[in-house]
Amino acid sequence: MSRNIAAFLLVCIGLVMFLAIAELPLYGSPDTPVQNYVAKRYVSGALSDTGALNMVASIVIDYRAYDTLIETTVLFTSIIAVFLVLKKGTN
Amino acid sequence: MGDLLQRILQNYPYIFALALFGIGTFTVLTHSNLLKKVIGINIMEGSTYLFFIAAGNIRGGVAPIKDMVSQGDVVYVNPLPQALMLTGIVVSVSVTALSLALIMRLYKLYGTIDAKEIHRIRKEVRANGNSNQR
């Protein structure tokens, strides 16, 4: 019963998303809003700015270094939480 | 109507992302096995990765790695969504690790990883008084 309700709700949400796909910009075209001046700046300036051949690496490690640093904190916090949860002796 | 269908078919990677999202959400909603719920969450995360990477793609583009050999007009795909999805993968791994650890604790406490079963056991314990509640 709850299975049918879940399926019905998912079909409703999926239909709305399905219609929204039609309004998205054309897949693979080079002049969508995603490919704006930010991406062009990264592609053209990554090598001279950071010296990295891999643009993804230059974004992760150099342009957004603080993002990566705090991301490490997320990983660290989750590891601490896992060790706390699995600690022996606490029942 | 035909125009609408044509536009949807041209954006076919988004349809795959939508299907994956639906499968993941259905798994989370209908299964009471907690491990299967975690698997469903991971499928949903995979659908968002697919959506972002597909949004940054350019037809005929190559991976955003500069090589000094090939000269000329090379179109690189957008490197920004790929870098953002790296962040997303880290968060997803953290969430998965923490939820799996919590499931291990639940299994030690209740001897089962079924959410409905755990609910029933908790109700019984509450009905028998709080003396043997851990």
Backbone of each chain as ProteinMPNN parsed JSONL, in Angstrom:
{"seq_chain_A": "MSRNIAAFLLVCIGLVMFLAIAELPLYGSPDTPVQNYVAKRYVSGALSDTGALNMVASIVIDYRAYDTLIETTVLFTSIIAVFLVLKKGTN", "coords_chain_A": {"N_chain_A": [[0.84, -1.213, 0.0], [1.789, 1.317, 0.978], [3.841, 1.277, -0.727], [2.597, 1.639, -3.207], [1.645, 4.24, -2.896], [4.045, 5.628, -2.686], [5.115, 5.112, -5.214], [3.242, 6.414, -6.823], [3.492, 9.121, -6.016], [6.135, 9.522, -6.781], [5.944, 9.227, -9.534], [4.412, 11.474, -10.13], [6.163, 13.595, -9.348], [8.285, 12.961, -11.016], [7.155, 13.357, -13.521], [6.841, 16.142, -13.634], [9.551, 16.859, -13.512], [10.39, 15.661, -15.848], [9.082, 17.181, -17.785], [10.407, 19.517, -17.269], [12.881, 18.983, -18.275], [12.655, 19.461, -20.962], [12.766, 22.205, -21.088], [15.337, 22.783, -20.476], [18.583, 24.011, -21.521], [19.98, 23.083, -24.72], [21.495, 19.908, -24.914], [24.996, 19.575, -24.888], [25.595, 21.737, -26.497], [27.7, 24.536, -27.297], [27.043, 27.091, -26.333], [25.515, 27.345, -24.013], [24.074, 28.548, -20.873], [25.715, 27.414, -18.94], [28.254, 27.311, -20.001], [29.668, 29.809, -19.52], [31.431, 32.983, -19.054], [33.034, 32.305, -16.906], [33.8, 29.588, -17.138], [35.191, 29.786, -19.542], [37.263, 31.445, -18.784], [38.602, 29.797, -16.962], [39.404, 27.71, -18.675], [41.063, 29.041, -20.489], [42.942, 30.358, -18.899], [44.076, 28.63, -17.053], [46.517, 27.261, -17.298], [48.502, 29.278, -17.449], [47.995, 30.616, -15.086], [48.193, 28.758, -12.933], [49.937, 26.723, -13.652], [49.262, 24.088, -13.953], [48.584, 21.244, -15.885], [46.276, 19.794, -15.949], [43.062, 20.884, -15.875], [40.951, 20.504, -14.108], [42.262, 19.687, -11.81], [43.694, 22.026, -11.31], [41.624, 23.769, -10.673], [40.525, 22.548, -8.38], [42.682, 22.438, -6.603], [44.017, 24.859, -6.704], [42.517, 27.297, -7.599], [40.195, 27.036, -6.069], [41.153, 26.525, -3.464], [40.64, 26.937, -0.752], [38.11, 25.911, -0.503], [38.66, 23.197, -0.913], [40.269, 22.772, 1.287], [38.504, 23.14, 3.486], [36.791, 21.139, 2.857], [38.306, 18.93, 3.433], [38.079, 19.098, 6.157], [35.445, 18.32, 6.468], [35.603, 15.607, 5.759], [37.36, 14.761, 7.776], [35.816, 15.296, 10.076], [33.746, 13.461, 9.708], [35.142, 11.07, 9.892], [36.025, 11.185, 12.541], [33.523, 11.079, 13.774], [32.693, 8.532, 12.989], [34.589, 6.952, 14.357], [33.876, 7.607, 16.973], [31.295, 6.58, 17.103], [31.735, 3.848, 16.73], [33.192, 3.193, 18.921], [34.679, 1.103, 21.382], [33.278, -0.361, 24.37], [31.372, 1.525, 25.002], [28.067, 1.198, 25.575]], "CA_chain_A": [[0.0, 0.0, 0.0], [2.674, 2.481, 1.022], [4.621, 1.158, -1.954], [1.842, 2.26, -4.303], [1.62, 5.698, -2.681], [5.377, 6.141, -3.029], [5.265, 5.073, -6.667], [2.381, 7.465, -7.398], [4.119, 10.434, -5.773], [7.355, 9.614, -7.597], [5.55, 9.453, -10.926], [4.001, 12.891, -10.222], [7.362, 14.444, -9.328], [9.071, 12.66, -12.205], [6.525, 13.971, -14.695], [7.208, 17.567, -13.629], [10.969, 16.947, -13.887], [10.486, 15.256, -17.254], [8.715, 18.349, -18.595], [11.433, 20.545, -17.084], [14.035, 18.645, -19.121], [12.443, 20.099, -22.265], [13.097, 23.622, -21.002], [16.771, 22.956, -20.27], [19.301, 24.295, -22.766], [20.285, 21.906, -25.531], [22.647, 19.164, -24.405], [26.192, 19.512, -25.702], [25.861, 22.917, -27.321], [28.745, 25.32, -26.618], [26.629, 28.431, -25.884], [24.527, 27.284, -22.943], [24.48, 29.379, -19.729], [26.775, 26.776, -18.16], [29.55, 27.635, -20.61], [29.763, 31.272, -19.521], [32.8, 33.503, -19.035], [33.828, 31.652, -15.855], [34.417, 28.388, -17.699], [36.172, 30.198, -20.558], [38.427, 31.953, -18.064], [39.343, 28.653, -16.431], [40.033, 26.944, -19.755], [42.134, 29.794, -21.151], [43.968, 30.877, -18.005], [44.515, 27.695, -16.011], [47.942, 26.898, -17.426], [49.374, 30.404, -17.102], [47.767, 31.02, -13.697], [48.582, 27.785, -11.916], [50.975, 25.815, -14.116], [48.791, 22.705, -13.976], [48.056, 20.854, -17.192], [44.921, 19.311, -15.735], [42.292, 22.041, -15.406], [40.16, 20.132, -12.932], [43.177, 19.732, -10.665], [44.024, 23.421, -10.999], [40.47, 24.387, -9.987], [40.341, 21.963, -7.046], [43.806, 22.649, -5.691], [44.528, 26.225, -6.703], [41.497, 28.356, -7.609], [39.271, 26.812, -4.942], [41.951, 25.813, -2.465], [39.971, 26.992, 0.558], [37.013, 24.94, -0.577], [39.235, 21.869, -0.707], [40.759, 22.698, 2.667], [37.371, 22.928, 4.391], [36.263, 19.826, 2.493], [39.072, 17.981, 4.235], [37.495, 19.128, 7.494], [34.233, 17.491, 6.417], [36.05, 14.218, 5.809], [37.927, 14.548, 9.1], [34.717, 15.234, 11.04], [33.008, 12.206, 9.546], [35.976, 9.979, 10.418], [35.942, 11.28, 14.002], [32.198, 10.615, 14.178], [32.672, 7.076, 12.83], [35.33, 6.35, 15.46], [33.1, 7.776, 18.192], [30.148, 5.669, 17.072], [32.184, 2.462, 16.817], [34.11, 3.035, 20.044], [34.365, -0.052, 22.224], [33.051, -0.06, 25.765], [30.152, 2.307, 25.179], [26.999, 0.323, 25.162]], "C_chain_A": [[0.865, 1.25, 0.0], [3.591, 2.486, -0.202], [3.932, 1.853, -3.123], [1.813, 3.766, -4.154], [2.951, 6.31, -3.075], [5.567, 6.175, -4.541], [4.464, 6.183, -7.324], [3.009, 8.84, -7.236], [5.353, 10.611, -6.642], [7.02, 9.867, -9.057], [5.132, 10.905, -11.118], [5.223, 13.802, -10.28], [8.181, 14.24, -10.596], [8.488, 13.27, -13.455], [6.894, 15.446, -14.786], [8.666, 17.743, -14.056], [11.157, 16.625, -15.364], [10.139, 16.419, -18.164], [9.755, 19.451, -18.449], [12.653, 20.269, -17.941], [13.897, 19.325, -20.489], [12.849, 21.567, -22.245], [14.577, 23.853, -20.778], [17.443, 23.292, -21.598], [19.784, 23.012, -23.43], [21.566, 21.246, -25.05], [23.811, 19.225, -25.394], [26.459, 20.72, -26.561], [26.807, 23.85, -26.574], [28.29, 26.682, -26.106], [25.483, 28.366, -24.879], [24.975, 28.204, -21.8], [25.561, 28.739, -18.868], [28.14, 27.199, -18.686], [29.737, 29.147, -20.661], [31.223, 31.696, -19.39], [33.664, 32.844, -17.965], [34.569, 30.44, -16.418], [35.483, 28.764, -18.729], [37.438, 30.718, -19.901], [39.279, 30.809, -17.51], [40.094, 27.927, -17.539], [41.22, 27.706, -20.332], [43.262, 30.136, -20.191], [44.555, 29.892, -17.02], [46.008, 27.441, -16.089], [48.835, 28.059, -16.996], [49.193, 30.819, -15.649], [48.399, 30.055, -12.704], [49.706, 26.865, -12.356], [50.552, 24.374, -14.152], [48.227, 22.394, -15.35], [46.61, 20.406, -17.075], [44.082, 20.446, -15.134], [41.464, 21.729, -14.176], [41.035, 20.201, -11.683], [43.508, 21.164, -10.301], [42.868, 24.117, -10.304], [40.391, 23.878, -8.55], [41.446, 22.433, -6.101], [44.224, 24.107, -5.628], [43.434, 27.289, -6.637], [40.586, 28.25, -6.386], [39.982, 26.066, -3.834], [41.278, 25.825, -1.108], [38.806, 26.029, 0.606], [37.533, 23.536, -0.291], [39.72, 21.695, 0.726], [39.623, 22.404, 3.635], [36.718, 21.577, 4.109], [37.0, 18.724, 3.254], [38.538, 17.939, 5.653], [36.225, 18.287, 7.55], [34.599, 16.018, 6.545], [36.564, 13.865, 7.203], [36.817, 14.4, 10.144], [33.965, 13.917, 10.935], [33.825, 11.026, 10.083], [35.938, 9.974, 11.939], [34.606, 10.735, 14.485], [32.105, 9.105, 14.064], [33.405, 6.402, 13.983], [34.574, 6.482, 16.773], [31.943, 6.778, 18.252], [30.597, 4.235, 17.308], [33.106, 2.21, 17.994], [33.683, 1.858, 20.917], [34.079, 0.416, 23.661], [31.842, 0.822, 26.024], [28.992, 1.464, 24.687], [25.737, 1.098, 24.876]], "O_chain_A": [[0.712, 2.129, -0.848], [4.053, 3.534, -0.653], [4.562, 2.551, -3.917], [1.936, 4.497, -5.137], [3.001, 7.363, -3.71], [6.109, 7.136, -5.087], [4.934, 6.823, -8.265], [3.06, 9.628, -8.181], [5.601, 11.693, -7.175], [7.713, 10.619, -9.742], [5.45, 11.512, -12.141], [5.317, 14.672, -11.146], [8.701, 15.192, -11.179], [9.226, 13.663, -14.358], [7.219, 15.949, -15.862], [8.994, 18.632, -14.842], [11.979, 17.238, -16.045], [10.794, 16.637, -19.183], [9.972, 20.231, -19.377], [13.384, 21.192, -18.303], [14.893, 19.715, -21.098], [13.236, 22.115, -23.278], [15.044, 24.988, -20.874], [16.955, 22.917, -22.665], [19.971, 21.988, -22.773], [22.577, 21.905, -24.809], [23.64, 18.962, -26.585], [27.45, 20.744, -27.291], [26.732, 23.951, -25.35], [29.092, 27.382, -25.488], [24.592, 29.215, -24.885], [26.139, 28.603, -21.761], [26.257, 29.443, -18.136], [29.07, 27.419, -17.911], [29.943, 29.707, -21.737], [32.136, 30.893, -19.585], [34.888, 32.819, -18.088], [35.773, 30.272, -16.219], [36.544, 28.144, -18.787], [38.545, 30.477, -20.382], [40.507, 30.844, -17.577], [41.261, 27.569, -17.38], [42.257, 27.115, -20.633], [44.42, 30.202, -20.603], [45.431, 30.249, -16.232], [46.69, 27.409, -15.065], [49.809, 27.861, -16.269], [50.132, 31.323, -15.033], [49.059, 30.473, -11.753], [50.374, 26.275, -11.507], [51.391, 23.498, -14.362], [47.477, 23.19, -15.915], [45.812, 20.611, -17.99], [44.354, 20.91, -14.027], [41.289, 22.579, -13.303], [40.616, 20.703, -10.641], [43.597, 21.497, -9.12], [43.088, 24.965, -9.44], [40.213, 24.66, -7.616], [41.186, 22.78, -4.949], [44.736, 24.555, -4.602], [43.424, 28.102, -5.712], [40.255, 29.253, -5.755], [39.464, 25.074, -3.32], [41.334, 24.833, -0.382], [38.545, 25.406, 1.635], [36.93, 22.781, 0.472], [39.6, 20.617, 1.309], [39.743, 21.536, 4.5], [36.162, 20.947, 5.008], [36.407, 17.726, 3.662], [38.535, 16.885, 6.29], [35.955, 17.622, 8.55], [33.999, 15.277, 7.324], [36.245, 12.805, 7.742], [36.861, 13.504, 10.987], [33.591, 13.324, 11.947], [33.267, 10.094, 10.661], [35.834, 8.919, 12.563], [34.549, 10.016, 15.483], [31.516, 8.453, 14.925], [32.927, 5.409, 14.532], [34.618, 5.576, 17.605], [31.649, 6.208, 19.302], [29.921, 3.482, 18.009], [33.733, 1.155, 18.081], [32.496, 1.641, 21.16], [34.578, 1.453, 24.1], [31.338, 0.866, 27.146], [28.946, 1.068, 23.523], [24.72, 0.508, 24.51]]}, "seq_chain_B": "MGDLLQRILQNYPYIFALALFGIGTFTVLTHSNLLKKVIGINIMEGSTYLFFIAAGNIRGGVAPIKDMVSQGDVVYVNPLPQALMLTGIVVSVSVTALSLALIMRLYKLYGTIDAKEIHRIRKEVRANGNSNQR", "coords_chain_B": {"N_chain_B": [[3.517, 19.428, -29.579], [5.066, 17.361, -30.71], [7.331, 18.851, -30.975], [7.987, 19.336, -28.317], [8.562, 16.706, -27.472], [10.747, 16.161, -29.077], [12.624, 17.99, -28.113], [12.975, 16.979, -25.545], [14.079, 14.492, -26.129], [16.465, 15.258, -27.273], [17.834, 16.061, -25.037], [18.808, 13.725, -23.78], [20.687, 12.673, -21.782], [19.899, 13.845, -19.397], [17.506, 12.607, -18.95], [18.314, 10.043, -18.252], [19.573, 10.692, -15.854], [17.361, 11.559, -14.414], [15.904, 9.162, -14.289], [17.613, 7.573, -12.746], [17.549, 9.048, -10.384], [14.862, 8.723, -9.673], [14.786, 5.931, -9.233], [16.551, 5.725, -7.056], [15.206, 7.286, -5.098], [12.84, 5.843, -4.828], [13.837, 3.458, -3.817], [14.795, 4.357, -1.326], [12.404, 5.119, -0.144], [10.74, 2.838, -0.043], [12.028, 0.518, 0.944], [12.654, -1.206, 3.96], [14.961, -2.163, 4.95], [17.94, -1.044, 6.26], [20.463, -0.925, 5.07], [19.83, -1.074, 2.371], [18.535, 1.339, 2.093], [20.705, 3.092, 2.344], [22.081, 2.392, 0.031], [20.23, 3.315, -1.833], [20.358, 6.097, -1.369], [22.929, 6.543, -2.282], [22.612, 5.955, -4.98], [20.971, 8.073, -5.73], [22.76, 10.186, -5.349], [24.602, 9.553, -7.323], [23.032, 10.097, -9.552], [22.879, 12.895, -9.46], [25.532, 13.549, -9.95], [25.793, 12.637, -12.571], [23.989, 14.369, -13.829], [25.185, 16.924, -13.472], [27.712, 16.648, -14.726], [26.868, 16.069, -17.291], [25.615, 18.472, -17.896], [27.787, 20.146, -18.145], [28.974, 19.331, -20.44], [30.335, 19.473, -23.761], [29.528, 18.959, -27.11], [31.742, 17.033, -28.958], [33.853, 17.944, -27.53], [36.943, 17.666, -25.662], [38.538, 15.984, -22.861], [39.34, 18.107, -20.078], [42.283, 18.485, -20.124], [45.358, 19.789, -20.735], [47.489, 19.044, -23.405], [50.746, 19.153, -24.709], [51.248, 18.273, -27.182], [49.236, 18.092, -29.236], [48.353, 20.557, -31.362], [46.426, 23.485, -32.264], [42.882, 24.035, -32.846], [41.327, 23.116, -30.16], [38.524, 22.011, -28.441], [37.661, 22.235, -25.139], [35.832, 20.502, -22.628], [33.637, 21.783, -20.048], [35.434, 22.444, -17.164], [34.578, 23.102, -14.632], [32.067, 21.982, -13.471], [32.981, 19.36, -13.136], [35.013, 19.635, -11.235], [33.454, 20.553, -9.119], [31.9, 18.301, -8.66], [33.769, 16.571, -7.658], [34.032, 17.562, -5.057], [31.451, 16.933, -4.242], [31.539, 14.142, -4.267], [33.257, 13.618, -2.148], [31.722, 14.495, 0.046], [29.607, 12.705, -0.187], [30.867, 10.264, 0.298], [31.585, 10.664, 2.969], [29.054, 10.848, 4.204], [28.049, 8.298, 3.638], [29.893, 6.665, 5.017], [29.447, 7.423, 7.691], [26.728, 6.737, 8.019], [26.835, 3.982, 7.606], [28.383, 3.218, 9.788], [26.642, 3.9, 11.865], [24.608, 2.093, 11.305], [25.932, -0.288, 11.869], [26.182, -0.032, 14.659], [23.481, -0.069, 15.368], [22.855, -2.658, 14.612], [24.375, -4.096, 16.454], [23.032, -3.399, 18.78], [20.28, -4.128, 18.416], [20.245, -6.446, 16.923], [19.296, -6.601, 14.352], [18.87, -5.121, 11.07], [16.637, -4.04, 10.107], [14.321, -1.516, 9.677], [11.63, -1.431, 10.436], [11.483, -3.618, 12.147], [13.223, -2.783, 14.171], [11.758, -0.647, 15.122], [9.541, -2.004, 16.158], [10.727, -3.508, 18.208], [11.615, -1.46, 19.881], [9.177, -0.374, 20.67], [8.117, -2.495, 22.152], [9.962, -2.603, 24.222], [9.455, -0.173, 25.417], [6.891, -0.614, 26.306], [7.288, -2.559, 28.245], [8.389, -1.16, 30.295], [11.113, 0.941, 31.409], [13.231, -0.441, 32.419], [14.948, -2.398, 31.309], [16.072, -1.038, 29.268], [18.597, -0.046, 27.06]], "CA_chain_B": [[3.738, 18.171, -28.847], [6.244, 16.743, -31.303], [8.463, 19.72, -30.652], [8.335, 19.062, -26.911], [9.19, 15.386, -27.386], [12.061, 16.245, -29.713], [13.536, 18.686, -27.196], [13.299, 16.064, -24.441], [14.968, 13.439, -26.626], [17.802, 15.825, -27.467], [18.483, 16.147, -23.726], [18.635, 12.389, -23.225], [21.408, 12.318, -20.541], [19.128, 14.286, -18.241], [16.475, 11.603, -18.687], [18.958, 8.982, -17.479], [19.76, 11.199, -14.486], [16.04, 11.551, -13.771], [15.538, 7.781, -13.994], [18.42, 7.134, -11.605], [17.031, 9.734, -9.195], [13.619, 8.066, -9.296], [15.097, 4.61, -8.677], [17.118, 5.915, -5.722], [14.175, 7.753, -4.166], [11.917, 4.724, -4.594], [14.512, 2.53, -2.911], [14.825, 4.917, 0.025], [11.058, 5.216, 0.433], [9.971, 1.604, 0.109], [12.707, -0.563, 1.635], [12.875, -0.957, 5.39], [16.344, -2.561, 5.241], [18.682, 0.222, 6.312], [21.555, -0.959, 4.084], [19.266, -0.752, 1.061], [18.298, 2.782, 2.093], [21.991, 3.748, 2.051], [22.353, 2.17, -1.392], [19.36, 4.234, -2.565], [20.917, 7.448, -1.271], [24.099, 6.597, -3.163], [22.139, 6.021, -6.371], [20.528, 9.453, -5.959], [23.955, 11.018, -5.51], [25.132, 9.274, -8.656], [22.233, 10.795, -10.567], [23.257, 14.318, -9.512], [26.825, 13.65, -10.644], [25.534, 12.493, -14.008], [23.326, 15.591, -14.304], [26.127, 18.052, -13.532], [28.733, 16.404, -15.745], [26.208, 16.202, -18.586], [25.348, 19.892, -18.149], [29.016, 20.824, -18.53], [29.568, 18.705, -21.612], [30.212, 20.082, -25.084], [29.628, 17.916, -28.137], [33.024, 17.109, -29.653], [34.902, 18.443, -26.655], [37.826, 16.657, -25.079], [38.73, 16.132, -21.417], [40.073, 19.364, -19.858], [43.709, 18.309, -19.8], [46.166, 20.342, -21.831], [48.719, 18.339, -23.778], [51.557, 20.043, -25.535], [51.494, 17.659, -28.492], [48.248, 18.445, -30.257], [48.154, 21.998, -31.515], [45.262, 23.841, -33.06], [41.649, 24.412, -32.183], [40.761, 22.028, -29.364], [37.455, 22.456, -27.541], [37.645, 21.493, -23.882], [34.556, 20.561, -21.908], [33.678, 22.678, -18.893], [36.056, 21.739, -16.035], [34.038, 23.522, -13.337], [31.195, 20.977, -12.848], [33.738, 18.176, -12.73], [35.672, 19.955, -9.967], [32.428, 20.609, -8.067], [31.45, 16.944, -8.352], [34.767, 15.984, -6.764], [33.585, 17.945, -3.72], [30.252, 16.166, -3.926], [31.903, 12.749, -3.992], [33.813, 13.563, -0.79], [30.604, 14.586, 0.988], [28.831, 11.468, -0.273], [31.622, 9.216, 0.997], [31.461, 10.921, 4.405], [27.706, 10.487, 4.646], [27.924, 6.842, 3.582], [30.676, 6.063, 6.101], [28.786, 7.66, 8.974], [25.489, 5.969, 8.126], [27.169, 2.568, 7.772], [28.812, 3.026, 11.176], [25.434, 3.914, 12.702], [23.892, 0.833, 11.09], [26.646, -1.311, 12.643], [25.788, 0.119, 16.071], [22.094, -0.525, 15.5], [22.849, -4.124, 14.544], [24.876, -4.606, 17.724], [22.044, -3.174, 19.822], [18.985, -4.764, 18.211], [20.364, -7.715, 16.23], [18.665, -6.552, 13.032], [19.016, -3.813, 10.425], [15.347, -3.712, 9.502], [13.811, -0.347, 10.399], [10.342, -1.759, 11.06], [11.772, -4.52, 13.258], [13.786, -1.963, 15.249], [10.637, 0.119, 15.672], [8.718, -2.913, 16.962], [11.475, -3.834, 19.434], [11.601, -0.264, 20.742], [7.828, -0.255, 21.245], [7.999, -3.526, 23.189], [10.776, -2.195, 25.366], [8.777, 0.92, 26.093], [5.718, -1.148, 26.987], [7.731, -3.325, 29.416], [9.067, -0.287, 31.244], [12.43, 1.363, 30.964], [14.259, -1.051, 33.252], [15.96, -3.105, 30.53], [16.44, -0.259, 28.082], [20.001, 0.3, 27.074]], "C_chain_B": [[4.968, 17.464, -29.375], [7.492, 17.533, -31.009], [8.959, 19.461, -29.238], [9.092, 17.745, -26.782], [10.589, 15.407, -27.982], [13.073, 16.912, -28.79], [13.933, 17.791, -26.031], [14.284, 15.009, -24.907], [16.365, 13.973, -26.887], [18.556, 15.939, -26.153], [18.496, 14.797, -23.032], [19.479, 12.088, -21.987], [20.662, 12.753, -19.293], [18.023, 13.295, -17.912], [17.056, 10.443, -17.887], [19.155, 9.418, -16.033], [18.444, 11.167, -13.724], [15.632, 10.135, -13.388], [16.315, 7.268, -12.779], [17.903, 7.753, -10.315], [15.747, 9.069, -8.711], [13.863, 6.709, -8.66], [15.627, 4.744, -7.249], [16.075, 6.335, -4.709], [13.198, 6.639, -3.828], [12.532, 3.715, -3.627], [14.496, 3.042, -1.482], [13.44, 4.858, 0.659], [10.471, 3.859, 0.766], [10.688, 0.511, 0.89], [12.888, -0.206, 3.102], [14.249, -1.433, 5.826], [17.236, -1.322, 5.158], [19.836, 0.246, 5.311], [21.037, -0.59, 2.703], [18.923, 0.723, 0.964], [19.579, 3.543, 1.759], [22.349, 3.597, 0.578], [21.499, 3.125, -2.234], [19.87, 5.66, -2.531], [22.106, 7.59, -2.205], [23.696, 6.654, -4.628], [21.668, 7.436, -6.693], [21.714, 10.383, -6.155], [24.579, 10.813, -6.885], [24.358, 9.982, -9.744], [22.593, 12.276, -10.623], [24.615, 14.492, -10.178], [26.612, 13.603, -12.153], [24.93, 13.773, -14.57], [24.324, 16.731, -14.463], [27.143, 17.853, -14.646], [28.121, 16.552, -17.133], [25.944, 17.665, -18.914], [26.608, 20.61, -18.601], [29.613, 20.317, -19.82], [29.386, 19.572, -22.86], [30.395, 18.973, -26.105], [30.943, 18.086, -28.906], [34.142, 17.645, -28.796], [35.752, 17.305, -26.124], [37.963, 16.937, -23.591], [39.623, 17.34, -21.141], [41.487, 19.164, -19.347], [44.516, 18.812, -20.983], [47.329, 19.396, -22.118], [49.448, 19.189, -24.801], [51.715, 19.512, -26.955], [50.53, 18.207, -29.53], [48.039, 19.951, -30.258], [46.87, 22.242, -32.29], [44.04, 24.097, -32.199], [41.06, 23.213, -31.46], [39.699, 22.63, -28.455], [37.49, 21.589, -26.294], [36.26, 21.581, -23.272], [34.764, 21.4, -20.649], [34.305, 21.969, -17.697], [35.405, 22.04, -14.693], [33.065, 22.51, -12.728], [31.945, 19.742, -12.4], [34.448, 18.419, -11.409], [34.655, 20.0, -8.829], [31.97, 19.214, -7.686], [32.482, 16.191, -7.529], [34.42, 16.305, -5.318], [32.386, 17.112, -3.296], [30.563, 14.729, -3.575], [32.449, 12.628, -2.57], [32.683, 13.604, 0.24], [29.812, 13.286, 0.996], [29.54, 10.322, 0.451], [31.505, 9.403, 2.504], [30.107, 10.479, 4.929], [27.535, 8.983, 4.677], [28.669, 6.183, 4.738], [29.962, 6.218, 7.434], [27.52, 6.829, 9.102], [25.784, 4.485, 8.281], [27.633, 2.28, 9.199], [27.603, 3.001, 12.108], [24.642, 2.621, 12.542], [24.575, -0.306, 11.849], [26.271, -1.252, 14.114], [24.37, -0.396, 16.286], [22.031, -2.045, 15.478], [23.348, -4.724, 15.844], [23.808, -4.498, 18.81], [20.819, -4.051, 19.645], [19.081, -6.113, 17.519], [19.684, -7.749, 14.884], [18.928, -5.186, 12.413], [17.731, -3.43, 9.704], [14.693, -2.607, 10.322], [12.503, -0.664, 11.106], [10.539, -2.649, 12.284], [12.309, -3.738, 14.459], [12.676, -1.162, 15.926], [9.78, -0.754, 16.6], [9.412, -3.234, 18.294], [11.437, -2.653, 20.403], [10.247, -0.097, 21.427], [7.638, -1.255, 22.377], [8.75, -3.126, 24.444], [10.074, -1.095, 26.14], [7.562, 0.408, 26.865], [6.107, -1.903, 28.252], [8.398, -2.452, 30.458], [10.492, -0.053, 30.808], [13.561, 0.632, 31.667], [15.349, -1.697, 32.406], [16.356, -2.336, 29.271], [17.893, 0.172, 28.171], [20.211, 1.678, 26.48]], "O_chain_B": [[5.816, 17.016, -28.604], [8.572, 16.974, -30.816], [10.16, 19.376, -28.983], [10.109, 17.657, -26.094], [11.504, 14.762, -27.471], [14.219, 16.477, -28.685], [15.075, 17.827, -25.575], [15.217, 14.66, -24.183], [17.346, 13.244, -26.745], [19.787, 15.915, -26.145], [18.229, 14.713, -21.833], [19.029, 11.287, -21.168], [20.77, 12.113, -18.247], [17.639, 13.146, -16.752], [16.417, 9.918, -16.976], [18.94, 8.641, -15.103], [18.401, 10.8, -12.55], [15.085, 9.911, -12.308], [15.754, 6.616, -11.898], [17.823, 7.087, -9.283], [15.551, 8.872, -7.511], [13.228, 6.365, -7.663], [15.229, 4.002, -6.351], [16.045, 5.818, -3.593], [12.775, 6.503, -2.68], [11.858, 3.187, -2.743], [14.226, 2.294, -0.543], [13.309, 4.583, 1.851], [9.766, 3.73, 1.767], [10.023, -0.357, 1.456], [13.226, 0.925, 3.45], [14.674, -1.148, 6.945], [17.286, -0.642, 4.133], [20.16, 1.298, 4.761], [21.708, 0.116, 1.949], [19.004, 1.308, -0.116], [19.557, 4.509, 0.997], [22.849, 4.529, -0.052], [21.975, 3.678, -3.226], [19.826, 6.362, -3.541], [22.279, 8.626, -2.847], [24.351, 7.319, -5.43], [21.925, 7.948, -7.783], [21.687, 11.261, -7.017], [25.025, 11.763, -7.528], [24.932, 10.421, -10.74], [22.616, 12.863, -11.705], [24.834, 15.47, -10.893], [27.165, 14.405, -12.906], [25.307, 14.217, -15.655], [24.313, 17.429, -15.477], [27.41, 18.771, -15.421], [28.754, 17.085, -18.044], [26.035, 18.065, -20.075], [26.527, 21.578, -19.357], [30.65, 20.813, -20.26], [28.405, 20.305, -22.987], [31.302, 18.149, -25.986], [31.219, 19.16, -29.441], [35.268, 17.791, -29.27], [35.346, 16.143, -26.131], [37.556, 17.995, -23.112], [40.57, 17.581, -21.89], [41.838, 19.626, -18.261], [44.371, 18.317, -22.1], [48.059, 18.995, -21.211], [48.838, 19.851, -25.641], [52.244, 20.2, -27.828], [50.943, 18.721, -30.569], [47.6, 20.533, -29.266], [46.303, 21.329, -32.89], [44.139, 24.34, -30.996], [40.377, 22.389, -32.067], [39.939, 23.632, -27.782], [37.365, 20.367, -26.371], [35.589, 22.607, -23.381], [35.89, 21.686, -20.241], [33.755, 20.966, -17.244], [35.64, 21.327, -13.717], [33.214, 22.19, -11.549], [31.59, 19.133, -11.391], [34.492, 17.536, -10.553], [34.936, 19.551, -7.718], [31.679, 18.957, -6.518], [32.132, 15.276, -6.783], [34.499, 15.437, -4.449], [32.301, 16.645, -2.16], [29.932, 14.151, -2.689], [32.15, 11.664, -1.866], [32.69, 12.832, 1.199], [29.393, 12.816, 2.054], [28.904, 9.515, 1.129], [31.345, 8.431, 3.242], [30.015, 9.82, 5.965], [26.951, 8.439, 5.614], [28.154, 5.259, 5.367], [29.877, 5.271, 8.216], [27.252, 6.272, 10.166], [25.071, 3.789, 9.004], [27.319, 1.229, 9.758], [27.538, 2.185, 13.028], [24.075, 2.107, 13.506], [23.909, -1.18, 12.402], [26.065, -2.286, 14.75], [24.094, -1.08, 17.272], [21.262, -2.654, 16.221], [22.822, -5.738, 16.302], [23.683, -5.383, 19.657], [20.354, -4.66, 20.609], [18.107, -6.866, 17.516], [19.507, -8.827, 14.316], [19.178, -4.212, 13.122], [17.74, -2.595, 8.799], [14.529, -2.749, 11.534], [12.279, -0.227, 12.235], [9.879, -2.482, 13.309], [11.919, -3.98, 15.602], [12.658, -1.017, 17.148], [9.353, -0.319, 17.669], [8.786, -3.234, 19.354], [11.247, -2.835, 21.605], [10.17, 0.271, 22.599], [7.079, -0.928, 23.424], [8.263, -3.281, 25.564], [10.094, -1.081, 27.371], [7.235, 0.92, 27.935], [5.359, -1.899, 29.229], [8.932, -2.979, 31.433], [11.017, -0.757, 29.945], [14.722, 1.021, 31.542], [16.533, -1.577, 32.721], [16.904, -2.907, 28.329], [18.358, 0.677, 29.193], [21.345, 2.152, 26.404]]}, "name": "protein", "num_of_chains": 2, "seq": "MSRNIAAFLLVCIGLVMFLAIAELPLYGSPDTPVQNYVAKRYVSGALSDTGALNMVASIVIDYRAYDTLIETTVLFTSIIAVFLVLKKGTNMGDLLQRILQNYPYIFALALFGIGTFTVLTHSNLLKKVIGINIMEGSTYLFFIAAGNIRGGVAPIKDMVSQGDVVYVNPLPQALMLTGIVVSVSVTALSLALIMRLYKLYGTIDAKEIHRIRKEVRANGNSNQR"}
